[in-house]
Amino acid sequence: MSELDLAALDRDGALEEARDGLSRAGFLGTLAATGTGALLALADDAGAAPLRRSDVEVLNYALSLEYLQAAFYTEAERSKALSKRAAEAARVVGAVERAHVKAFSSLLGRKAIARPRFDFQGVTEDSGDFIKTAVAFEDLAVAAYKGQAAKLKSGAVLASAIGIHTVEARHAAWMRYLTGVQPAASAFDEPQTRAEINQVVKATGFVSSAPRTSARRSPRYTG
Amino acid sequence: MVATADPRARASMDEAPIRNRSSRAELLRGGACAAGLALAGVTAVGLPGVVGAAPSPAQDERVLNLLLMVEYAEVGFYEAALRGGTLSGELESFAEIVAEHERAHLAVVREALGSAAEPEPRHDFAAATGDPDAFADAAGRLEDLAVAAYNGQAANVTPKAFAAAARIVSVEARHAAWIRSIGDRPPAPDATDQPKSAAEVREGLRKLGLQL
């Protein structure tokens, strides 16, 4: 089995450019920053035992990644252009990612960031492109959760997030298996920082617009 | 099994039904239920050991010794399966690769414990590795158990131990999805992986053949 990495998705060299540090401000970073101001203003509104600001920030970051994944799988499922195996994976994983979106949105309540718009540039309409992109997203999600989890102050929230983190790892292995790549490439999964994750996401060009407001609104793809 | 200086802390890790620390946990659960998926349990079943004992170096020692037992079991299991010689093809290459990963995990956990590491228990994986079907079934249960064991302790440890364990747990989850894929079983059946308490983990390891 050969190793697969994001370079496979790097159609116009944007990814390499990002890796070289030419593009520092990732979209997700902008997203999180946009949300933060409103979150602080709303913090007092929450009921008993409000989430800490730092936890809200981490959770909104997780929500932004879940939005991305939910939209991706939902669009793939709706495209009706995938092979049977790929379509089945899109259906099952899409439902789970939408559940993650709902879970984080509910947890955050009015503090939840809005869903951005996405443009997956056709990769949801080709089984091969779909699976390669899914592998990249899932490996990225594993690294992102791992990088953020330790920052959570609430033990209950941490314990919940870590159970989602391992489901992302299962998805990563599943998608890798489907495309013939070793599901567990090494003995250890390394965390990645937000800056690293943001660069990669930005380079894909899949996030096409920032949410217009940070107020709560219903994400389009939540079942 | 675990040599502990504080029986009360031990009891809280093993048996305490965990109360949600935060109403947020219930909200999280509620949101998932609305989606009709099994995100419950993370908070409904509880977070094993969250209650009572705040993270401390002493508690890290107890937790890491539990995880050491998981890794002893995994290494012993895969090595027994490979020695048995009944595996071939995809299952054999899975066992070879995963055995190597588990040896690396064992080394990391043991190193983190230093002289506090408990010795390897005896084991008997004959039944679990007797034929390819038994192996595939047991491997799936063992990897799922490993994920639940690590997840169950995530909130109980200091940042240092957490960082070490976090690099391992997602690889256990990959192994679980991998062996499930080979057997054409759902690789990721739930929206979240539910944690298990230390007592549940020890019981699961005993059932698989680790003599605790």
Chai-1 contact restraints between the chains, C-beta under 6 A:
chainA,res_idxA,chainB,res_idxB,connection_type,confidence,min_distance_angstrom,max_distance_angstrom,comment,restraint_id
A,A48,B,S23,contact,1.0,0.0,6.0,A-B,restraint_1
A,A49,B,S22,contact,1.0,0.0,6.0,A-B,restraint_2
A,A49,B,S23,contact,1.0,0.0,6.0,A-B,restraint_3
A,L51,B,R24,contact,1.0,0.0,6.0,A-B,restraint_4
A,V96,B,A191,contact,1.0,0.0,6.0,A-B,restraint_5
A,A99,B,A32,contact,1.0,0.0,6.0,A-B,restraint_6
A,A99,B,A35,contact,1.0,0.0,6.0,A-B,restraint_7
A,A99,B,L37,contact,1.0,0.0,6.0,A-B,restraint_8
A,A99,B,L39,contact,1.0,0.0,6.0,A-B,restraint_9
A,A99,B,A191,contact,1.0,0.0,6.0,A-B,restraint_10
A,K102,B,G31,contact,1.0,0.0,6.0,A-B,restraint_11
A,K102,B,A34,contact,1.0,0.0,6.0,A-B,restraint_12
A,K102,B,A35,contact,1.0,0.0,6.0,A-B,restraint_13
A,A103,B,L28,contact,1.0,0.0,6.0,A-B,restraint_14
A,A103,B,G31,contact,1.0,0.0,6.0,A-B,restraint_15
A,A103,B,A32,contact,1.0,0.0,6.0,A-B,restraint_16
A,A103,B,L39,contact,1.0,0.0,6.0,A-B,restraint_17
A,S106,B,L27,contact,1.0,0.0,6.0,A-B,restraint_18
A,S106,B,G30,contact,1.0,0.0,6.0,A-B,restraint_19
A,S106,B,G31,contact,1.0,0.0,6.0,A-B,restraint_20
A,L107,B,R24,contact,1.0,0.0,6.0,A-B,restraint_21
A,L107,B,L27,contact,1.0,0.0,6.0,A-B,restraint_22
A,L107,B,L28,contact,1.0,0.0,6.0,A-B,restraint_23
A,V142,B,S170,contact,1.0,0.0,6.0,A-B,restraint_24
A,K146,B,A166,contact,1.0,0.0,6.0,A-B,restraint_25
A,A150,B,P159,contact,1.0,0.0,6.0,A-B,restraint_26
A,A150,B,F162,contact,1.0,0.0,6.0,A-B,restraint_27
A,S154,B,S22,contact,1.0,0.0,6.0,A-B,restraint_28
A,G155,B,R21,contact,1.0,0.0,6.0,A-B,restraint_29
A,G155,B,V50,contact,1.0,0.0,6.0,A-B,restraint_30
A,G155,B,A155,contact,1.0,0.0,6.0,A-B,restraint_31
A,A156,B,N20,contact,1.0,0.0,6.0,A-B,restraint_32
A,A156,B,R21,contact,1.0,0.0,6.0,A-B,restraint_33
A,A156,B,S22,contact,1.0,0.0,6.0,A-B,restraint_34
A,A156,B,A25,contact,1.0,0.0,6.0,A-B,restraint_35
A,L158,B,A154,contact,1.0,0.0,6.0,A-B,restraint_36
A,L158,B,A155,contact,1.0,0.0,6.0,A-B,restraint_37
A,A159,B,L47,contact,1.0,0.0,6.0,A-B,restraint_38
A,A159,B,A154,contact,1.0,0.0,6.0,A-B,restraint_39
A,A159,B,A155,contact,1.0,0.0,6.0,A-B,restraint_40
A,S160,B,L28,contact,1.0,0.0,6.0,A-B,restraint_41
A,S160,B,V42,contact,1.0,0.0,6.0,A-B,restraint_42
A,I162,B,N151,contact,1.0,0.0,6.0,A-B,restraint_43
A,I162,B,A154,contact,1.0,0.0,6.0,A-B,restraint_44
A,G163,B,V42,contact,1.0,0.0,6.0,A-B,restraint_45
A,G163,B,N151,contact,1.0,0.0,6.0,A-B,restraint_46
A,G163,B,T192,contact,1.0,0.0,6.0,A-B,restraint_47
A,G163,B,D193,contact,1.0,0.0,6.0,A-B,restraint_48
A,I164,B,T192,contact,1.0,0.0,6.0,A-B,restraint_49
A,T166,B,V147,contact,1.0,0.0,6.0,A-B,restraint_50
A,T166,B,V169,contact,1.0,0.0,6.0,A-B,restraint_51
A,T166,B,S170,contact,1.0,0.0,6.0,A-B,restraint_52
A,T166,B,A173,contact,1.0,0.0,6.0,A-B,restraint_53
A,T166,B,D193,contact,1.0,0.0,6.0,A-B,restraint_54
A,V167,B,A188,contact,1.0,0.0,6.0,A-B,restraint_55
A,V167,B,T192,contact,1.0,0.0,6.0,A-B,restraint_56
A,V167,B,D193,contact,1.0,0.0,6.0,A-B,restraint_57
A,A169,B,S170,contact,1.0,0.0,6.0,A-B,restraint_58
A,A169,B,A173,contact,1.0,0.0,6.0,A-B,restraint_59
A,A169,B,R174,contact,1.0,0.0,6.0,A-B,restraint_60
A,R170,B,A173,contact,1.0,0.0,6.0,A-B,restraint_61
A,R170,B,A177,contact,1.0,0.0,6.0,A-B,restraint_62
A,R170,B,P187,contact,1.0,0.0,6.0,A-B,restraint_63
A,R170,B,A188,contact,1.0,0.0,6.0,A-B,restraint_64
A,H171,B,A188,contact,1.0,0.0,6.0,A-B,restraint_65
A,A173,B,R174,contact,1.0,0.0,6.0,A-B,restraint_66
A,A173,B,A177,contact,1.0,0.0,6.0,A-B,restraint_67
A,A173,B,W178,contact,1.0,0.0,6.0,A-B,restraint_68
A,W174,B,A177,contact,1.0,0.0,6.0,A-B,restraint_69
A,W174,B,P187,contact,1.0,0.0,6.0,A-B,restraint_70
A,Y177,B,S181,contact,1.0,0.0,6.0,A-B,restraint_71
A,P183,B,R174,contact,1.0,0.0,6.0,A-B,restraint_72
A,P183,B,W178,contact,1.0,0.0,6.0,A-B,restraint_73
A,A184,B,V171,contact,1.0,0.0,6.0,A-B,restraint_74
A,A184,B,R174,contact,1.0,0.0,6.0,A-B,restraint_75
A,A184,B,H175,contact,1.0,0.0,6.0,A-B,restraint_76
A,A187,B,H101,contact,1.0,0.0,6.0,A-B,restraint_77
A,A187,B,A104,contact,1.0,0.0,6.0,A-B,restraint_78
A,F188,B,R167,contact,1.0,0.0,6.0,A-B,restraint_79
A,D189,B,R167,contact,1.0,0.0,6.0,A-B,restraint_80
A,D189,B,S170,contact,1.0,0.0,6.0,A-B,restraint_81
A,D189,B,V171,contact,1.0,0.0,6.0,A-B,restraint_82
A,G223,B,A35,contact,1.0,0.0,6.0,A-B,restraint_83
